[in-house]
Amino acid sequence: MRTVSVIGFDGALASAITGIIDLFRLAGVTWARINDVPPEPEFTTRLLTDGGKPCRCNNGITLLADGDWRDYPAGNPQADLVIVPTIGAPIDRVLAANSGLIDWLGGFREAATGQVRVASNCTGAFLLAEAGLLDGRQATTHWGFSNQFRQRFPGVDLQPSKLITVDGHVACAGGGMAWWDLGVYLVERFAGARVARELAKAFVIDAGRTSQAPYGALQARRYHSDAAILKLQDWLDANYAEPVTLQKLAELAGLTERSLIRRFKAATGDTPTGYLQVLRIEAARQHLENSRAAVEEVTRMVGYEDVSSFSRLFRKHTGLAPGVYRARFGR
C-alpha cells in the first residue's frame, strides 16, 4: 500500500488533516462495505509533526502524532506523498513558528517529477511557497488570500480561480474544503480512476468541480493604497452597467491610457477591462442568487446585450452556466 504523510502543526485546520486522512484510509474500503464485498485498502497514513509532539489545531482540538517529519528525509522513498494542510491561524505567525518544517519541505525541490510528491490545501500553499517549492510553478490557494500570496511570492504563477493545480511533482488545492477535491484527485493519480469514482460516490463528493471562482469576491482587489485607482474602482462600482471605454476611465483618473493600465494592474492584479468584467459578473451572480429575473434580463442589467456572449463570459469566470449557478446558489 502507498503511504501518505500528512503534516501537522499548531494552528492547522483540524478538518483539513482528519478529513484528508479519512479519504485516503477509506479509499477502496467504504464503497466495498456499501456493496458488501471485501475491502481493499489502498493507502496507509501517518500524521507527522515537529518532534512527534501533539499539534493543537486552530479550533482547539489536539491531535496525536504518529511520528516526526525529521525522521523521513525529503528524498526518502518511504513517503509516497506528503500533504500540507490549511493554515487556520494567522499565516505570518505560523510561517514564523515553522522554520524547521519549511527547511524540511525545501528538500522536495529536487524531487523527481514523474508523480505528485507534495501537495497543499488552501493556505497550506504559503508553507510550500516559503520553502521555494512553488518558484516558477503554477499554484493555487484560498481566493481570499490571493493578493497576500502574490505580494509575498511574486515568483509563483498563482491561479486563484483554479480549484487544483498540478505542476511537476507539486499539487495545490484552493480554499476551504477543497481538500475533498484534492484527495479524490490524488487517489485517482495513485490508485486509479475506478477507486476515485467509488470514493467520490461513497463520500457524496461532486468530483467534477474544477474552479473555486464561484466562491470568490471582489474585496481582495481593493487591498492596495493607490488612491487614484481606488477612486476609479468606486466609480466603476456605481456605473458598471453603463458603456465604459478605456479612454473614459483614463480621463476620470487623470492618467494616460498606458499609465492607467500599468497602475491598475499593479494595484489590483487585473486590467481595467478585466476588472470591469469581474465587477459585472459579480453583479450578475448577486441577481442570480437573490432574484427571479430571467437570464436575458440579468444580462441587460449588468451591461451586456448578447445573452450568448454573456453566458460564455459567466462560465469562464465562474466555471458554471448562469442557469446552473442559480440552481446551485439561488435562494
Backbone as numpy.savetxt, mean C-alpha at the origin, in Angstrom:
# Nx Ny Nz CAx CAy CAz Cx Cy Cz
8.36 -28.35 3.95 7.52 -27.14 3.95 8.39 -25.90 3.95
7.87 -24.84 3.41 8.59 -23.57 3.36 8.45 -22.84 4.69
9.47 -22.08 5.03 9.48 -21.37 6.30 9.30 -19.87 6.07
8.35 -19.28 6.76 8.09 -17.84 6.69 8.47 -17.23 8.03
9.38 -16.27 8.01 9.78 -15.57 9.22 9.11 -14.21 9.26
8.28 -13.97 10.26 7.60 -12.69 10.43 8.35 -11.92 11.51
8.67 -10.68 11.23 9.45 -9.86 12.15 8.51 -9.14 13.12
8.84 -9.23 14.41 8.08 -8.52 15.43 8.92 -7.42 16.05
8.30 -6.32 16.41 8.99 -5.21 17.09 7.96 -4.42 17.87
8.41 -3.74 18.90 7.50 -2.92 19.69 6.88 -1.85 18.81
5.55 -1.71 18.90 4.86 -0.72 18.10 4.34 -1.25 16.79
4.50 -2.55 16.54 3.95 -3.14 15.32 2.44 -3.28 15.45
1.76 -3.43 14.31 0.32 -3.67 14.29 0.09 -5.17 14.50
-0.57 -5.52 15.59 -0.70 -6.93 15.96 -1.38 -7.76 14.87
-2.46 -7.21 14.29 -3.21 -7.99 13.30 -2.39 -8.28 12.06
-1.45 -7.40 11.72 -0.59 -7.63 10.55 0.41 -8.75 10.82
0.68 -9.03 12.09 1.54 -10.16 12.45 0.74 -11.44 12.56
-0.28 -11.43 13.42 -1.04 -12.66 13.66 -1.86 -13.06 12.42
-2.35 -12.06 11.67 -3.16 -12.37 10.50 -2.35 -13.06 9.41
-1.15 -12.53 9.12 -0.35 -13.13 8.06 0.14 -14.52 8.48
0.41 -14.69 9.78 0.79 -16.02 10.27 -0.37 -17.00 10.08
-1.59 -16.56 10.40 -2.75 -17.43 10.20 -2.88 -17.85 8.73
-2.73 -16.89 7.83 -2.88 -17.22 6.41 -1.89 -18.30 5.98
-0.62 -18.12 6.33 0.38 -19.09 5.90 0.17 -20.44 6.59
-0.13 -20.41 7.87 -0.32 -21.65 8.62 -1.50 -22.47 8.10
-2.51 -21.77 7.59 -3.74 -22.46 7.19 -3.85 -22.68 5.69
-2.82 -22.27 4.94 -2.78 -22.59 3.51 -2.69 -24.11 3.35
-3.62 -24.69 2.61 -3.67 -26.13 2.45 -4.35 -26.86 3.58
-4.84 -26.10 4.58 -5.43 -26.72 5.76 -6.94 -26.43 5.86
-7.31 -25.15 5.91 -8.72 -24.80 6.13 -9.62 -25.33 5.02
-9.19 -25.14 3.76 -10.02 -25.62 2.65 -10.18 -27.15 2.71
-9.12 -27.83 3.13 -9.21 -29.28 3.26 -10.21 -29.66 4.35
-10.19 -28.95 5.45 -11.14 -29.23 6.53 -12.57 -28.97 6.08
-12.77 -27.90 5.32 -14.11 -27.58 4.82 -14.63 -28.72 3.96
-13.73 -29.32 3.19 -14.13 -30.37 2.26 -13.88 -31.78 2.81
-13.56 -31.86 4.10 -13.41 -33.14 4.79 -12.39 -34.05 4.10
-11.22 -33.45 3.78 -10.12 -34.23 3.23 -8.89 -33.96 4.09
-7.89 -34.81 4.05 -6.70 -34.63 4.89 -5.99 -33.32 4.58
-5.67 -32.50 5.59 -4.94 -31.25 5.36 -3.53 -31.50 4.85
-3.04 -30.59 4.04 -1.67 -30.64 3.53 -1.03 -29.27 3.76
-0.51 -29.02 4.96 0.09 -27.71 5.27 1.24 -27.41 4.30
1.33 -26.14 3.92 2.35 -25.72 2.96 3.48 -24.93 3.62
3.22 -24.34 4.79 4.20 -23.44 5.40 4.32 -23.68 6.89
5.52 -23.42 7.41 5.70 -23.22 8.84 6.05 -21.75 9.04
5.80 -21.24 10.20 6.07 -19.82 10.48 6.83 -19.68 11.79
7.50 -18.56 11.92 8.14 -18.21 13.19 8.14 -16.70 13.34
7.95 -16.26 14.55 7.98 -14.83 14.87 9.35 -14.51 15.45
10.10 -13.67 14.78 11.45 -13.32 15.20 11.50 -11.89 15.70
12.16 -11.67 16.83 12.25 -10.35 17.43 13.69 -10.05 17.83
13.91 -8.87 18.33 15.23 -8.46 18.84 15.54 -9.25 20.10
16.52 -10.15 20.01 16.90 -10.95 21.15 15.93 -12.05 21.50
14.92 -12.26 20.66 13.93 -13.27 20.96 12.99 -12.87 22.09
12.97 -11.58 22.41 12.12 -11.09 23.49 10.69 -10.89 23.01
9.71 -10.89 23.92 8.33 -10.59 23.51 8.26 -9.18 22.91
7.36 -8.98 21.97 7.17 -7.64 21.40 5.80 -7.12 21.81
5.76 -5.88 22.22 4.51 -5.24 22.64 3.95 -4.44 21.47
2.84 -4.89 20.94 2.26 -4.26 19.75 1.54 -2.97 20.10
1.17 -2.25 19.05 0.60 -0.92 19.24 -0.72 -0.93 20.00
-1.44 -2.05 19.98 -2.72 -2.13 20.68 -2.58 -2.63 22.12
-1.34 -2.80 22.57 -1.10 -3.24 23.94 -0.93 -4.73 24.10
-1.19 -5.51 23.04 -1.01 -6.95 23.11 0.48 -7.29 23.03
0.92 -8.21 23.87 2.29 -8.68 23.84 2.34 -10.06 23.20
3.21 -10.21 22.22 3.35 -11.48 21.50 4.68 -12.14 21.86
4.64 -13.45 22.13 5.85 -14.20 22.43 6.57 -14.56 21.14
7.88 -14.49 21.16 8.68 -14.75 19.97 9.11 -16.21 19.90
9.43 -16.64 18.68 9.97 -17.98 18.45 11.49 -17.96 18.36
12.05 -16.77 18.26 13.50 -16.70 18.14 13.98 -15.29 17.87
15.28 -15.17 17.65 15.97 -13.89 17.43 16.35 -13.81 15.96
16.00 -12.70 15.30 16.35 -12.59 13.89 17.87 -12.62 13.68
18.65 -12.27 14.69 20.11 -12.32 14.55 20.63 -13.74 14.33
19.86 -14.72 14.74 20.28 -16.11 14.58 20.07 -16.62 13.17
19.50 -15.78 12.31 19.20 -16.19 10.94 19.78 -15.15 9.99
21.05 -15.32 9.59 21.66 -14.34 8.68 20.82 -14.15 7.43
20.89 -12.96 6.87 20.04 -12.61 5.73 20.20 -13.58 4.57
21.38 -14.14 4.38 21.60 -15.06 3.27 21.33 -16.50 3.61
20.84 -16.76 4.82 20.62 -18.12 5.27 19.47 -18.77 4.50
19.69 -19.90 3.83 18.61 -20.53 3.06 17.50 -21.09 3.92
17.68 -21.13 5.27 16.62 -21.64 6.13 15.38 -20.75 6.07
15.57 -19.49 5.74 14.44 -18.56 5.67 14.01 -18.41 4.21
12.88 -19.03 3.85 12.38 -18.88 2.49 11.85 -17.46 2.26
11.26 -16.89 3.29 10.59 -15.61 3.13 10.58 -14.86 4.46
10.87 -13.57 4.42 10.82 -12.70 5.61 9.77 -11.63 5.37
8.89 -11.44 6.34 7.83 -10.45 6.22 7.93 -9.43 7.34
7.89 -8.15 6.96 7.93 -7.04 7.91 6.52 -6.46 8.01
5.92 -6.48 9.18 4.53 -6.03 9.30 4.41 -4.51 9.38
3.18 -4.06 9.53 2.86 -2.64 9.62 3.45 -1.99 10.87
3.96 -0.79 10.72 4.34 0.03 11.87 3.07 0.72 12.38
2.66 0.39 13.60 1.45 0.99 14.16 1.72 2.21 15.00
2.90 2.27 15.62 3.31 3.42 16.44 3.88 4.51 15.53
4.23 5.69 16.08 4.85 6.73 15.25 6.06 6.20 14.48
6.07 6.44 13.18 7.06 5.82 12.30 8.48 6.22 12.67
8.73 7.50 12.88 10.08 7.96 13.20 10.60 7.30 14.47
9.73 7.13 15.45 10.13 6.52 16.72 10.53 5.06 16.52
9.74 4.34 15.72 10.04 2.93 15.48 11.34 2.78 14.69
11.55 3.61 13.69 12.79 3.55 12.91 14.00 3.81 13.80
13.89 4.81 14.67 15.02 5.15 15.55 15.32 4.04 16.54
14.30 3.29 16.94 14.48 2.25 17.96 14.92 0.91 17.39
15.04 0.80 16.06 15.31 -0.49 15.44 16.48 -0.46 14.47
17.55 0.22 14.86 18.72 0.31 13.98 19.33 -1.07 13.72
19.32 -1.94 14.74 19.88 -3.28 14.54 19.08 -4.08 13.53
17.76 -4.01 13.63 16.90 -4.70 12.67 17.11 -4.15 11.27
17.24 -2.84 11.16 17.44 -2.21 9.84 18.75 -2.69 9.23
19.80 -2.78 10.05 21.07 -3.30 9.54 20.92 -4.75 9.06
20.17 -5.54 9.84 19.96 -6.95 9.47 19.19 -7.06 8.17
18.14 -6.26 8.02 17.37 -6.28 6.78 18.24 -5.86 5.60
19.19 -4.97 5.85 20.08 -4.54 4.77 20.86 -5.67 4.15
21.01 -6.77 4.88 21.71 -7.93 4.34 20.99 -8.58 3.19
19.71 -8.25 3.00 18.94 -8.82 1.89 19.11 -8.03 0.60
19.89 -6.98 0.61 20.06 -6.19 -0.61 20.67 -7.03 -1.74
21.52 -7.97 -1.39 22.21 -8.76 -2.40 21.56 -10.11 -2.64
20.35 -10.33 -2.12 19.69 -11.63 -2.28 19.41 -11.92 -3.74
19.37 -13.19 -4.08 19.05 -13.59 -5.46 17.65 -13.12 -5.82
17.43 -12.79 -7.09 16.17 -12.19 -7.51 15.20 -13.18 -8.14
15.48 -14.47 -8.06 14.60 -15.43 -8.70 13.26 -15.60 -8.01
13.17 -15.27 -6.72 11.94 -15.43 -5.96 11.87 -14.33 -4.91
10.66 -13.95 -4.51 10.51 -12.96 -3.46 11.11 -13.50 -2.17
11.98 -12.73 -1.56 12.61 -13.14 -0.30 12.18 -12.27 0.87
11.84 -11.02 0.58 11.48 -10.07 1.64 10.21 -9.34 1.21
9.29 -9.14 2.16 8.05 -8.44 1.86 7.66 -7.57 3.05
6.94 -6.50 2.77 6.45 -5.62 3.84 4.98 -5.35 3.63
4.30 -5.04 4.71 2.92 -4.59 4.62 2.83 -3.15 5.08
2.06 -2.35 4.33 1.70 -1.00 4.77 2.96 -0.19 5.10
3.02 0.41 6.28 4.15 1.26 6.66 5.40 0.46 7.01
5.30 -0.87 7.01 6.51 -1.67 7.15 7.51 -1.38 6.05
7.04 -0.82 4.93 7.94 -0.45 3.83 8.96 0.59 4.26
8.64 1.38 5.29 9.61 2.36 5.79 10.86 1.65 6.32
10.69 0.50 6.95 11.84 -0.26 7.45 12.67 -0.82 6.30
12.01 -1.33 5.27 12.75 -1.83 4.11 13.50 -0.69 3.42
12.85 0.44 3.27 13.49 1.58 2.60 14.65 2.10 3.42
14.49 2.17 4.72 15.57 2.64 5.61 16.78 1.71 5.51
16.52 0.43 5.24 17.60 -0.55 5.10 18.23 -0.53 3.71
17.68 0.28 2.80 18.22 0.37 1.45 17.71 -0.66 0.48
16.75 -1.49 0.90 16.25 -2.55 0.03 15.42 -2.03 -1.13
14.87 -0.82 -0.99 13.96 -0.30 -2.00 14.60 0.74 -2.91
15.88 1.01 -2.75 16.55 2.01 -3.59 16.44 1.61 -5.06
15.87 2.50 -5.86 15.72 2.25 -7.29 14.66 1.23 -7.64
13.87 0.80 -6.66 12.85 -0.21 -6.91 11.45 0.41 -6.80
10.49 -0.26 -7.43 9.09 0.08 -7.20 8.68 -0.40 -5.82
7.83 0.39 -5.16 7.33 0.01 -3.84 5.98 0.68 -3.62
5.25 0.19 -2.63 4.02 0.85 -2.21 3.97 0.85 -0.70
3.10 1.68 -0.15 2.89 1.77 1.28 1.48 2.30 1.49
1.12 2.59 2.71 -0.20 3.16 2.97 -0.32 4.49 2.25
-1.44 4.67 1.52 -1.60 5.90 0.73 -1.49 7.15 1.60
-1.92 7.08 2.86 -1.91 8.26 3.72 -0.53 8.70 4.14
0.48 7.82 3.97 1.85 8.15 4.35 2.76 8.29 3.13
2.15 8.39 1.94 2.96 8.40 0.72 3.83 9.64 0.61
3.32 10.80 0.99 4.15 12.00 0.91 5.32 11.93 1.88
5.06 11.46 3.10 6.14 11.30 4.08 7.19 10.32 3.56
6.74 9.26 2.92 7.66 8.28 2.38 8.51 8.89 1.27
7.86 9.61 0.35 8.60 10.22 -0.77 9.66 11.20 -0.27
9.30 11.99 0.73 10.24 12.97 1.23 11.45 12.31 1.88
11.22 11.20 2.56 12.30 10.53 3.27 13.13 9.65 2.33
12.48 9.08 1.31 13.16 8.13 0.43 12.96 8.52 -1.03
13.57 9.61 -1.49 13.34 10.06 -2.87 13.87 9.09 -3.93
14.75 8.18 -3.53 15.30 7.25 -4.49 14.44 6.02 -4.75
13.27 5.96 -4.11 12.37 4.83 -4.29 11.28 5.21 -5.29
10.97 4.32 -6.20 9.91 4.55 -7.17 8.57 4.18 -6.52
8.02 5.10 -5.75 6.80 4.82 -4.98 5.58 4.82 -5.89
4.75 3.80 -5.74 3.51 3.65 -6.51 2.35 3.53 -5.52
1.91 4.65 -4.91 0.96 4.57 -3.80 -0.43 4.08 -4.18
-0.77 4.08 -5.46 -2.09 3.58 -5.86 -2.12 2.06 -5.94
-0.95 1.43 -6.01 -0.90 -0.02 -6.17 -1.09 -0.72 -4.83
-1.80 -1.83 -4.87 -2.02 -2.62 -3.67 -0.81 -3.50 -3.37
-0.17 -4.00 -4.41 1.03 -4.82 -4.25 2.03 -4.43 -5.33
3.29 -4.32 -4.95 4.37 -4.16 -5.91 5.37 -5.29 -5.70
5.94 -5.74 -6.79 7.00 -6.75 -6.74 8.11 -6.27 -7.66
9.30 -6.10 -7.11 10.45 -5.66 -7.90 11.64 -6.51 -7.48
12.02 -7.45 -8.33 13.09 -8.36 -7.96 12.65 -9.28 -6.85
13.42 -9.31 -5.77 13.13 -10.21 -4.66 12.40 -9.51 -3.51
11.88 -8.31 -3.77 11.22 -7.52 -2.72 9.78 -7.23 -3.13
8.84 -7.50 -2.22 7.43 -7.21 -2.44 6.93 -6.28 -1.36
6.00 -5.40 -1.71 5.39 -4.49 -0.75 3.88 -4.52 -0.94
3.15 -4.37 0.16 1.69 -4.26 0.10 1.27 -2.89 0.60
0.09 -2.46 0.17 -0.41 -1.14 0.53 -0.93 -1.07 1.95
-1.91 -0.19 2.17 -2.31 0.17 3.52 -3.17 -0.85 4.24
-3.10 -0.77 5.57 -4.02 -1.47 6.45 -4.05 -2.97 6.27
-5.21 -3.48 5.83 -5.44 -4.92 5.74 -4.94 -5.51 4.43
-4.07 -4.80 3.73 -3.53 -5.33 2.48 -2.68 -6.57 2.70
-2.37 -6.89 3.97 -1.63 -8.14 4.22 -2.44 -9.35 3.74
-3.78 -9.23 3.71 -4.59 -10.30 3.12 -4.14 -10.58 1.69
-4.11 -9.52 0.89 -3.75 -9.64 -0.52 -2.30 -10.09 -0.67
-1.42 -9.52 0.16 -0.01 -9.91 0.12 0.14 -11.40 0.43
-0.56 -11.86 1.48 -0.46 -13.26 1.86 -0.92 -14.19 0.77
-2.08 -13.89 0.16 -2.59 -14.75 -0.91 -1.64 -14.73 -2.10
-1.11 -13.55 -2.43 -0.15 -13.45 -3.54 1.08 -14.31 -3.28
1.63 -14.23 -2.07 2.85 -14.98 -1.76 2.58 -16.48 -1.68
1.41 -16.85 -1.20 1.04 -18.27 -1.20 1.02 -18.78 -2.64
0.48 -17.97 -3.54 0.45 -18.37 -4.95 1.86 -18.52 -5.51
2.74 -17.59 -5.15 4.12 -17.64 -5.66 4.85 -18.89 -5.17
4.62 -19.25 -3.91 5.38 -20.34 -3.30 4.67 -21.69 -3.38
3.33 -21.70 -3.35 2.60 -22.97 -3.27 1.69 -23.23 -4.46
1.54 -22.24 -5.34 0.74 -22.47 -6.53 -0.63 -21.81 -6.49
-1.21 -21.65 -7.69 -2.47 -20.92 -7.83 -3.63 -21.65 -7.16
-3.65 -22.96 -7.23 -4.79 -23.70 -6.64 -4.86 -23.49 -5.14
-3.73 -23.61 -4.47 -3.71 -23.42 -3.01 -4.12 -21.99 -2.66
-3.65 -21.02 -3.45 -4.00 -19.61 -3.18 -5.49 -19.37 -3.37
-6.08 -19.92 -4.44 -7.52 -19.74 -4.67 -8.33 -20.35 -3.53
-7.93 -21.54 -3.11 -8.65 -22.20 -2.02 -8.53 -21.43 -0.71
-7.35 -20.87 -0.47 -7.15 -20.06 0.74 -8.03 -18.82 0.71
-8.09 -18.14 -0.45 -8.92 -16.94 -0.58 -10.39 -17.27 -0.35
-10.85 -18.40 -0.88 -12.24 -18.81 -0.67 -12.50 -19.11 0.81
-11.58 -19.82 1.44 -11.77 -20.21 2.84 -11.82 -19.00 3.76
-11.02 -17.97 3.45 -10.97 -16.78 4.28 -11.90 -15.67 3.78
-12.64 -15.95 2.71 -13.58 -14.98 2.12 -12.84 -13.69 1.78
-11.78 -13.83 1.01 -10.94 -12.70 0.61 -11.21 -12.39 -0.86
-11.40 -11.11 -1.16 -11.54 -10.67 -2.55 -10.15 -10.63 -3.17
-9.76 -11.74 -3.79 -8.39 -11.87 -4.28 -8.14 -11.13 -5.58
-9.14 -10.46 -6.14 -8.97 -9.78 -7.42 -8.55 -8.32 -7.30
-8.38 -7.82 -6.09 -8.04 -6.40 -5.94 -6.61 -6.15 -6.39
-6.39 -5.03 -7.05 -5.05 -4.66 -7.48 -4.68 -3.25 -7.06
-5.62 -2.48 -6.53 -5.37 -1.07 -6.25 -5.93 -0.69 -4.89
-5.22 0.22 -4.20 -5.76 0.80 -2.98 -6.28 2.22 -3.24
-6.31 2.59 -4.54 -6.77 3.92 -4.90 -8.18 4.24 -4.42
-9.12 3.27 -4.39 -10.47 3.62 -3.92 -10.49 4.14 -2.49
-9.42 3.91 -1.73 -9.42 4.32 -0.32 -8.58 5.58 -0.10
-8.02 6.11 -1.17 -7.13 7.26 -1.03 -7.87 8.55 -0.76
-7.11 9.60 -0.48 -7.69 10.92 -0.20 -6.76 12.00 -0.74
-7.28 13.22 -0.84 -6.50 14.33 -1.37 -5.69 15.06 -0.31
-6.01 14.86 0.95 -5.41 15.68 1.99 -3.89 15.59 1.99
-3.35 14.40 1.70 -1.90 14.24 1.74 -1.20 15.16 0.75
-1.89 15.57 -0.32 -1.26 16.43 -1.32 -1.18 17.88 -0.87
-1.69 18.18 0.31 -1.61 19.54 0.85 -0.52 19.66 1.92
0.23 18.60 2.14 1.27 18.65 3.16 2.55 19.26 2.58
2.47 20.56 2.30 3.64 21.29 1.81 3.49 22.75 2.25
4.50 23.56 1.97 4.50 24.94 2.48 4.57 25.99 1.37
4.25 25.64 0.13 4.26 26.60 -0.97 2.93 27.34 -0.96
2.95 28.59 -0.48 1.72 29.34 -0.29 0.97 29.58 -1.60
1.71 29.84 -2.68 1.06 30.10 -3.97 0.32 28.85 -4.47
0.92 27.71 -4.27 0.28 26.47 -4.73 -0.90 26.11 -3.83
-0.76 26.34 -2.53 -1.89 26.09 -1.62 -3.09 26.98 -1.99
-2.82 28.24 -2.34 -3.89 29.15 -2.75 -4.56 28.65 -4.04
-3.76 28.15 -4.95 -4.30 27.62 -6.20 -5.12 26.36 -5.93
-4.66 25.52 -5.01 -5.43 24.33 -4.65 -6.79 24.73 -4.06
-6.81 25.78 -3.25 -8.08 26.27 -2.70 -9.03 26.68 -3.82
-8.49 27.36 -4.83 -9.32 27.80 -5.95 -9.85 26.59 -6.73
-9.00 25.62 -6.95 -9.43 24.42 -7.67 -10.47 23.64 -6.88
-10.34 23.61 -5.57 -11.34 22.92 -4.73 -12.74 23.49 -4.96
-12.80 24.80 -5.17 -14.10 25.48 -5.32 -14.57 25.53 -6.76
-13.67 25.31 -7.73 -14.03 25.52 -9.14 -13.67 24.35 -10.05
-13.51 23.17 -9.48 -13.04 22.03 -10.27 -13.99 21.66 -11.41
-15.29 21.98 -11.28 -16.26 21.59 -12.31 -16.25 22.54 -13.50
-15.55 23.69 -13.39 -15.49 24.65 -14.49 -14.42 24.24 -15.50
-14.52 24.75 -16.75 -13.42 24.54 -17.69 -12.16 25.21 -17.16
-11.07 24.48 -17.10 -9.83 24.99 -16.51 -8.69 24.75 -17.50
-7.91 25.80 -17.75 -6.74 25.67 -18.62 -5.48 25.96 -17.82
-4.36 25.44 -18.31 -3.08 25.70 -17.65 -2.76 27.19 -17.67
-3.13 27.88 -18.74 -2.88 29.31 -18.83 -3.63 30.06 -17.73
-4.89 29.68 -17.49 -5.68 30.34 -16.45 -5.08 30.09 -15.07
-4.63 28.88 -14.81 -4.04 28.55 -13.52 -2.74 29.33 -13.31
-1.96 29.45 -14.36 -0.71 30.21 -14.26 -0.99 31.67 -13.95
-2.01 32.24 -14.59 -2.39 33.63 -14.31 -2.85 33.80 -12.86
-3.63 32.86 -12.37 -4.10 32.94 -10.99 -2.96 32.85 -9.99
-1.95 32.05 -10.32 -0.82 31.88 -9.42 0.25 32.94 -9.60
0.14 33.73 -10.68 1.17 34.75 -10.93 2.48 34.14 -11.36
2.42 33.02 -12.09 3.62 32.31 -12.51 3.55 32.03 -14.01
4.71 31.75 -14.60 4.69 31.26 -15.96 4.18 29.81 -15.93
3.71 29.34 -17.08 3.21 27.97 -17.12 4.29 26.96 -16.74
5.50 27.22 -17.19 6.61 26.30 -16.88 6.92 26.29 -15.39
6.95 27.48 -14.79 7.22 27.57 -13.35 6.09 26.94 -12.54
4.86 27.13 -13.01 3.72 26.54 -12.31 3.82 25.02 -12.28
4.11 24.43 -13.43 4.21 22.98 -13.50 5.31 22.48 -12.56
6.47 23.16 -12.59 7.59 22.73 -11.76 7.25 22.84 -10.27
6.71 23.99 -9.85 6.42 24.18 -8.42 5.26 23.32 -7.95
4.25 23.15 -8.82 3.09 22.34 -8.43 3.52 20.89 -8.21
4.36 20.38 -9.10 4.81 18.99 -8.97 5.71 18.82 -7.76
6.56 19.81 -7.50 7.44 19.72 -6.34 6.63 19.72 -5.04
5.52 20.47 -5.02 4.73 20.60 -3.80 3.79 19.43 -3.59
3.17 18.95 -4.66 2.09 17.95 -4.52 2.44 16.57 -5.06
3.53 16.49 -5.84 3.86 15.23 -6.48 3.08 14.98 -7.76
2.33 15.99 -8.23 1.49 15.82 -9.41 1.52 17.09 -10.23
1.10 17.00 -11.49 0.97 18.19 -12.33 -0.37 18.86 -12.02
-0.55 20.13 -12.41 -1.85 20.77 -12.20 -3.00 20.01 -12.87
-2.76 19.53 -14.09 -3.81 18.77 -14.79 -4.11 17.46 -14.09
-3.07 16.78 -13.65 -3.26 15.53 -12.94 -3.98 15.73 -11.62
-3.64 16.82 -10.92 -4.30 17.12 -9.65 -5.78 17.43 -9.87
-6.08 18.18 -10.94 -7.48 18.49 -11.25 -8.26 17.21 -11.52
-7.66 16.28 -12.23 -8.32 15.00 -12.48 -8.63 14.29 -11.17
-7.64 14.24 -10.27 -7.84 13.57 -8.99 -8.94 14.26 -8.19
-8.96 15.58 -8.25 -9.97 16.36 -7.54 -11.37 16.03 -8.07
-11.51 15.98 -9.37 -12.81 15.65 -9.97 -13.21 14.20 -9.65
-12.26 13.30 -9.68 -12.57 11.90 -9.36 -12.98 11.78 -7.90
-12.33 12.52 -7.02 -12.71 12.50 -5.60 -14.13 13.02 -5.42
-14.48 14.10 -6.14 -15.84 14.63 -6.07 -16.84 13.61 -6.60
-16.47 12.92 -7.70 -17.36 11.90 -8.26 -17.56 10.76 -7.26
-16.51 10.39 -6.57 -16.63 9.32 -5.57 -17.61 9.72 -4.47
-17.54 10.97 -4.05 -18.45 11.44 -3.00 -19.90 11.37 -3.49
-20.12 11.79 -4.74 -21.48 11.71 -5.29 -21.96 10.26 -5.39
-21.08 9.37 -5.84 -21.46 7.96 -5.98 -21.72 7.30 -4.63
-20.99 7.72 -3.62 -21.17 7.15 -2.29 -22.42 7.68 -1.60
-22.77 8.96 -1.84 -23.77 9.62 -1.00 -25.04 10.07 -1.72
-25.13 9.85 -3.03 -26.33 10.28 -3.75 -26.81 9.18 -4.68
-27.98 9.39 -5.24 -28.53 8.44 -6.20 -28.44 8.98 -7.62
-27.68 10.03 -7.82 -27.54 10.60 -9.16 -26.97 9.57 -10.13
-27.52 9.54 -11.35 -27.04 8.61 -12.36 -25.60 8.94 -12.73
-24.89 7.97 -13.27 -23.49 8.18 -13.63 -23.37 9.31 -14.65
-24.34 9.41 -15.57 -24.31 10.50 -16.57 -24.38 11.86 -15.88
-25.21 11.97 -14.85 -25.35 13.23 -14.13 -24.09 13.54 -13.33
-23.54 12.52 -12.70 -22.30 12.71 -11.93 -21.18 13.18 -12.85
-21.14 12.62 -14.06 -20.13 13.02 -15.04 -20.17 14.53 -15.27
-21.36 15.08 -15.49 -21.50 16.52 -15.74 -21.21 17.33 -14.47
-21.62 16.81 -13.33 -21.45 17.55 -12.07 -19.98 17.80 -11.74
-19.10 16.93 -12.19 -17.69 17.09 -11.83 -16.85 17.68 -12.97
-17.51 18.10 -14.06 -16.78 18.85 -15.07 -16.47 18.11 -16.36
-17.05 16.93 -16.55 -16.83 16.18 -17.78 -18.13 16.11 -18.59
-17.98 15.84 -19.89 -19.14 15.75 -20.77 -19.36 14.33 -21.27
-18.29 13.65 -21.60 -18.39 12.33 -22.20 -18.36 11.25 -21.12
-19.43 10.48 -21.02 -19.55 9.47 -19.96 -18.51 8.37 -20.13
-18.28 7.95 -21.37 -17.32 6.87 -21.62 -15.91 7.27 -21.19
-15.52 8.50 -21.55 -14.19 8.98 -21.17 -14.08 9.11 -19.65
-15.15 9.63 -19.02 -15.14 9.75 -17.57 -15.03 8.38 -16.91
-15.76 7.40 -17.41 -15.74 6.06 -16.82 -14.36 5.44 -16.92
-13.69 5.64 -18.07 -12.32 5.11 -18.22 -11.37 5.79 -17.25
-11.51 7.11 -17.10 -10.65 7.86 -16.18 -10.92 7.44 -14.73
-12.19 7.24 -14.40 -12.55 6.83 -13.04 -11.94 5.46 -12.72
-12.02 4.55 -13.68 -11.45 3.22 -13.47 -9.92 3.31 -13.33
-9.31 4.17 -14.12 -7.86 4.33 -14.05 -7.43 4.78 -12.65
-8.20 5.69 -12.04 -7.81 6.24 -10.74 -8.22 5.36 -9.57
-9.32 4.65 -9.70 -9.84 3.90 -8.55 -9.74 2.40 -8.71
-9.50 1.93 -9.93 -9.48 0.50 -10.18 -10.86 -0.10 -10.36
-11.91 0.73 -10.30 -13.29 0.24 -10.39 -14.09 1.10 -11.35
-15.05 0.50 -12.04 -15.99 1.27 -12.84 -16.92 2.03 -11.89
-17.49 3.16 -12.32 -18.35 3.95 -11.42 -19.48 3.14 -10.79
-20.16 2.30 -11.60 -21.25 1.50 -11.05 -20.78 0.50 -10.01
-19.63 -0.11 -10.26 -19.09 -1.08 -9.29 -18.66 -0.36 -8.02
-18.08 0.83 -8.18 -17.68 1.61 -7.01 -18.89 1.93 -6.13
-19.98 2.38 -6.78 -21.19 2.70 -6.01 -21.73 1.46 -5.30
-21.73 0.32 -5.98 -22.24 -0.90 -5.36 -21.42 -1.29 -4.15
-20.12 -1.01 -4.18 -19.25 -1.41 -3.07 -19.25 -0.40 -1.93
-19.30 0.89 -2.25 -19.11 1.92 -1.23 -20.32 2.81 -0.99
-21.33 2.70 -1.82 -22.50 3.57 -1.66 -23.29 3.25 -0.40
-23.94 4.27 0.12 -24.74 4.09 1.34 -26.09 3.49 1.00
